[in-house]
Amino acid sequence: MRLNKYLARYAGVSRREADRLIEAGMVAVDGVKAALGTAVDEEGARVTVGERVIVPDETRRYFAVYKPVGYISSTVKQTPEDLLVTSLVSADEAARLFPMGRLDKDSEGLMILTDDGELMDKVLRSRYGHEKEYWVKLDSPVTDDMIREISAGGLEIGGGRPTKPCRVKRISEDEVFIVLTEGMNREIRRIFELYDTGVRSLCRVRFMDITLDGLKPGESRALDEEEIARLKEKAMR
């Protein structure tokens, strides 16, 4: 089995993320640093990502986590001071889980942690249009023109492609809900930079059909069978 497929099946990462980890020199097979295209004996190989040993277990885990501001959407610390979103579940679970997508360090809200890399691949492909909803508080009022332009998409914020159309709903003069169907890096913050408007607070309140309901910052819960089934059903469309 190709190594990126093995990692997607058993390490909870997408194949694209698996390739990134391999290229970064973080993956080893039987103690030897792996390369792109490496083949793996599914039953006998010892595969590690950093210090984590990847166990070929077909059992899948799915958690909703309320990431507080200051935590990073990663399984590996870049500095000793880093706080990992995976640390918000038990140590036994954290050893298997990867974040499904990202939230930047300055943002808070809902993240899904899982070891189902194949589902993650399908969910994170932007062409499928899976929704993510955010509450955003700004440092100046939101105008009707801003809402109309942001909703229409086509804004150039860097990264090689314009923004997609989205839904924007004003809550107060300086607060909005935004529903995105893509996940460009720091997209919402970069959109409002075009209008010289800073983001004071940003919270993801929904990921597809999963919401923050019942969670406080730093808390986590296992998804129930119905929620998992809905995630899988939508991912297959």
C-alpha positions in Angstrom: 0.0 0.0 0.0 1.3 3.5 -0.8 2.4 5.3 2.3 0.0 8.3 1.9 -2.9 6.0 1.6 -1.8 4.1 4.7 -1.6 7.4 6.6 -5.0 8.4 5.4 -6.5 5.1 6.5 -4.7 4.8 9.9 -3.3 8.1 10.9 -6.3 10.3 10.4 -4.8 12.7 7.9 -5.8 13.5 4.3 -3.6 12.2 1.5 -2.4 15.8 0.8 -1.5 16.3 4.4 0.2 12.9 4.4 2.3 13.9 1.4 3.2 17.2 3.2 4.4 15.3 6.3 6.4 12.9 4.2 8.1 15.8 2.3 8.9 17.5 5.6 10.8 14.4 6.7 8.4 13.6 9.6 7.4 10.1 8.5 9.6 7.0 8.9 9.0 3.4 7.9 10.9 0.8 10.0 13.1 3.6 11.3 14.0 4.9 7.8 12.9 8.3 6.7 10.2 7.9 4.1 10.0 9.4 0.6 6.9 10.2 -1.6 5.7 7.0 -3.2 7.1 4.7 -0.5 5.2 1.4 -0.3 4.2 -0.1 3.1 3.5 -3.6 4.3 0.2 -2.9 5.9 0.6 -5.7 8.5 4.2 -5.7 9.3 5.6 -2.2 8.9 6.4 0.2 11.8 5.3 3.6 10.7 5.9 6.7 12.7 4.9 10.4 12.3 7.3 12.3 14.5 7.3 10.4 17.8 3.8 8.9 17.1 3.6 5.2 16.2 0.7 4.7 13.7 -1.3 1.6 14.6 -3.3 -0.1 11.7 -6.6 -0.1 13.6 -9.8 0.1 11.7 -11.7 1.6 14.6 -12.5 5.2 13.9 -12.9 8.1 16.4 -14.7 11.4 16.0 -14.6 14.3 18.4 -16.1 17.8 18.5 -13.7 20.2 20.3 -14.1 23.9 21.3 -10.7 25.3 20.5 -9.9 28.4 22.6 -7.8 31.3 21.3 -4.1 30.5 21.6 -4.3 26.8 20.6 -2.9 25.7 17.3 -4.5 23.3 14.8 -1.7 20.8 14.8 -0.5 17.6 16.4 3.2 18.8 16.6 4.5 21.7 18.6 6.6 24.3 16.7 7.8 25.9 19.9 7.8 24.5 23.5 5.1 27.0 24.4 2.6 25.8 21.8 -0.8 24.5 22.9 -2.1 21.8 20.7 -5.8 21.4 20.0 -5.4 17.6 20.4 -4.4 18.1 24.0 -8.1 19.0 24.7 -9.0 15.3 24.5 -7.6 12.5 26.6 -4.0 11.5 26.1 -5.0 8.1 24.8 -7.3 9.6 22.2 -5.0 12.4 21.3 -2.3 10.0 20.2 -4.6 8.9 17.3 -6.4 12.1 16.3 -5.7 14.8 13.7 -7.7 18.0 13.1 -10.1 18.0 10.2 -9.1 21.4 8.7 -7.7 24.3 10.6 -8.5 27.4 12.7 -5.8 30.0 13.1 -4.2 30.6 16.6 -6.1 33.8 17.1 -9.5 32.2 16.4 -11.7 30.0 18.5 -14.5 27.6 18.0 -15.5 24.2 16.6 -13.0 21.7 15.3 -13.5 18.1 14.4 -10.7 15.7 15.5 -10.7 12.3 13.9 -8.5 9.4 12.7 -10.6 8.8 9.7 -8.3 10.2 7.0 -10.5 9.0 4.1 -13.5 10.9 5.4 -11.2 13.9 5.9 -10.1 13.8 2.3 -13.7 14.0 1.1 -14.8 16.7 3.5 -11.9 19.1 2.9 -12.1 19.2 -0.9 -13.5 22.6 -1.5 -15.3 21.6 -4.7 -17.8 19.7 -2.6 -19.0 23.0 -0.9 -19.3 21.7 2.6 -20.4 24.6 4.9 -18.5 26.1 7.8 -20.2 28.9 9.8 -18.5 31.7 11.7 -19.5 34.4 14.1 -17.3 37.5 13.5 -17.0 40.7 15.6 -15.3 43.6 13.9 -13.7 46.8 15.0 -16.0 49.0 12.9 -19.5 48.8 11.4 -20.4 46.5 8.5 -22.0 48.4 5.6 -24.6 47.1 3.1 -22.0 47.4 0.4 -19.5 45.2 2.3 -22.1 42.5 2.8 -23.1 42.6 -0.9 -19.6 42.4 -2.2 -18.4 39.7 0.3 -21.5 37.6 -0.4 -20.9 37.8 -4.2 -17.4 36.4 -4.0 -14.7 37.2 -6.5 -12.5 39.1 -4.0 -8.8 38.9 -4.5 -7.2 38.3 -1.1 -4.0 36.5 -2.3 -3.4 32.8 -2.5 -3.9 32.4 -6.2 -7.7 32.3 -6.5 -10.6 34.7 -5.7 -13.1 34.0 -2.9 -16.2 32.0 -3.6 -19.7 33.4 -3.0 -20.8 33.0 0.6 -23.7 33.9 2.9 -23.3 36.9 5.2 -25.9 37.9 7.8 -25.6 41.0 10.0 -26.3 40.5 13.7 -25.5 44.0 14.9 -23.6 46.9 13.4 -20.3 45.3 14.0 -21.2 41.6 14.1 -22.0 39.1 11.3 -22.4 35.4 10.7 -20.5 34.2 7.6 -21.1 30.7 6.0 -18.1 29.6 3.8 -17.8 26.6 1.5 -14.0 26.8 1.2 -11.1 27.2 3.6 -8.4 29.5 2.4 -5.9 30.5 5.1 -7.2 33.2 7.3 -9.8 34.0 4.7 -12.3 36.0 6.8 -9.5 38.2 8.3 -8.0 38.8 4.9 -11.5 39.7 3.4 -12.1 42.4 6.0 -8.5 43.7 5.6 -9.7 44.8 2.1 -12.1 47.2 3.9 -9.5 48.4 6.5 -11.6 46.6 9.1 -10.0 44.4 11.8 -11.5 41.3 13.2 -11.8 41.5 17.0 -13.2 38.0 17.6 -13.8 35.1 15.3 -15.5 31.9 16.3 -16.5 28.9 14.2 -19.9 27.8 15.4 -20.7 25.1 12.9 -18.9 22.5 10.7 -21.3 21.0 8.2 -24.1 19.7 10.5 -22.0 19.7 13.7 -22.4 22.7 16.1 -20.8 24.1 19.2 -24.0 23.6 21.2 -23.2 22.4 24.7 -19.5 23.0 24.6 -17.5 25.6 26.4 -13.9 26.7 25.4 -11.5 23.8 26.0 -14.2 21.2 26.2 -14.7 18.2 23.9 -17.2 15.4 23.2 -17.4 12.3 21.1 -19.7 12.6 18.2 -22.8 10.4 18.4 -23.6 7.8 15.7 -26.2 10.0 14.1 -23.8 12.9 13.7 -21.1 10.6 12.3 -23.6 9.1 9.8 -24.6 12.6 8.6 -21.0 13.6 8.2 -20.3 10.6 6.0 -23.5 10.9 4.1 -22.8 14.6 3.1 -19.2 13.8 2.4 -20.2 11.2 -0.2 -22.4 13.6 -2.2 
